[in-house]
């Protein structure tokens, strides 16, 4: 893989391809669609053992990269917008032993191949007025590189340029984990401020028995998620308070901006919450302060499976459960969670780069 990768996949240099192929989003105009790479051209440039490319059935250019490793774990990456729409790691020895981790839903009234949910990147530039503009919405991603060790690791690197910022998005599949990493290089003459997140929609069998472990002792406050076109809940929906009912136990959710500390070893998520776990911005002005947990583990009592979400480079952890709203999106319950830098922007100075990543891993076998 390119030397810029922050993930520990070291492959022979002879496997590297110099070719860069642009992949437009499905909403591309006819003029740009004419230049869209075909699945065949992608296969010729980057195809290898464990990595193949599938054409968009609607013909809109949002082809899919399918990654797989020797033990049967697999991943699907939508190239038009960098959305991971499927992650099926091997978690059992019986049968094929693989299970879908991600929750996705077809867009209402749209092509079934165009889904929301999954794992996606949010990356915004903060203006001097305090507003934020997405750096990746509508951008034409290019496949910059792809590598595989033929057995236990496959990696794809997407890239785009926004003004003086070069952005790379690296997706890697291992036998017992997957990772999504972002690298932003500032080639300009002025510093830029960024807010960002990697949001994952994790599937659960039932609403009851849904929890996470590893957040005890961390400060948190109610906070809306960053706006993202792939998210199942909008910021307004995530923050809308749920009517009291059978699943409202655990006390009232604090108002936005009011900080409290997680006291429970297991954070049950039957009810509707939208939280950011982090050091409060005022605390970060001190020389020493407690950071957010570097990881937490999901708990599904019905399947008996758990998955760790690990943050690298990000400052915050976002966590959202839909409560009764999950019924809008199918039979399965889900959580939207992941590392973020939402509360305090990251400053990338001229000539510097910022790197961050999320890893979803497990030891269910």
Order of alpha helices (4+ residues) and beta strands (2+ residues): beta-alpha-alpha-beta-beta-beta-beta-beta-beta-beta-beta-beta-beta-beta-beta-beta-beta-beta-beta-alpha-beta-beta-beta-beta-beta-beta-beta-beta
